[in-house]
Amino acid sequence: MPAKAKHRRSKQHPIARKLAFAGTGGAALALPLISTTTAGAAVTQPATVASATTLAPAAAPAVEKAAAPLTYSVIGGDTLSKIAVQHSVNGGWQALYDANKSTIGGNPSLIQPGLKLSLGTAAKAAAARAKTISTEPAAPTYANNLDGWIRESLDVMAKHGIPGSYNGIHRNVMRESSGNPLAINNWDSNAAAGIPSKGLLQVIDPTFRAYHVPGTPMDSYDPVANITAACNYAAARYGSIDNVNGAY
């Protein structure tokens, strides 16, 4: 515990001591004290600037994204493929060409320096269209033989609700024509009447025309058209080609 009536003398700041000797009045002390305060403020200022600098990188990506160009000026040596890769165009050069076809013209390989190409929403929309097209299921392909003709006919029949099975069709084809789409009967009563039976399932022309199925050729020798029309006729008369086991 300190002794009573003793007072510690406050330690005088070095700057204040120097000023006490140099100055002769209160006014002389005032100016350096103001300068010291100002100096203290100057020391704290960089901290504020540093804080602003620290925040700047977080905002930079948004600014950069907003400023991304939506158009591109073609320069010498450019190709649509090169531009599409450099600017990450969805859908590649095809989408870029679709979006700028009116500017480029009919030849995507010929782009003149100075052309302004859209890299924005138009290119993205074209890419979306291309994606939609590319994701559509591919049309089935069929072999150009009896197996392929029967399978294609079955697909057409399914679309029109015509009953019949592969085995039922194949069995009747082999009996009627042995699988020859150009087979023709020139000796029975139909032939004598001038309407010979034709094709894989030996259909006469009046029956073929009456039971022809849209989407197939109007040709009784066409294998798919012949099978489909015959199955349509058999469905109307016998319930299905599967129920046919002889001349019909």
C-alpha positions, 0 to 999 in steps of 0.5 A: 500500500502506498504511503499517505500524502505521497503522489507519484509524478506522472511520467512525461512523454518525451515529445512533451518534454522537448516541447516544454523546453523549446516553447515559451507558451501554451500556443507553442505546445498546441501545434505539435499536439495537434500534429501528433493526433493527426499522425495517430489518425494516419497510422490507423488509416491503412487498416481501413484501406486493408479491410476494403482490399480484403473484401474486393476479391469476393466481389470480383467474380460477380463483376467479371461474370456480368461483364462477360461479352455476348458477342465476338468479332472474328479475326484472321485465322478464326474458325467456328470450332476454335471460337466455340472452344475458346468461349465454351459455347454449348453445342460447339461450332454447330450451335454457334453456326445455327445462332449466327447463320444469317450473318455467316451465310451458307458456308460455316467454313467461311467466316470473314474477319470483322463479323460480329458473332453472338455468343449469348442467349442465341447460341444457348438457345441453339444448343438447347435445340440441338440437345433436344434433337440429339436426345430424341430416340433414333428411328429403328432400322430394319434389315432388307430381308424377310426378318426385317420386313416382318419386324417393320410391319409389326411396328406399323401394325402396332401403331394402328392396333392391328393384331398379329405375331411374328410367328403367325406372319412368318408361318403364312408367308412361307406357305404362300410365297416361300418368302419371295416378295415378287411371287405371283399366282398366274393359275388360280381362279383369281388369276383367271379373273385378271386379279392374280394374288401377289407378294409375300402373303399373296394378296389380290389388288382389290383386297390390297387397296381396301386394306392398305395401311397408311404409312406404307407404299401403295404397292402390293409387291412392297413387302412391308405394305403387303404384309401389313395389308394382309394382316389388316384383312386377316384381322377383319375376317379372322380376328388375326393373321395368327388364326390363318392356317390355310388359304384365306 
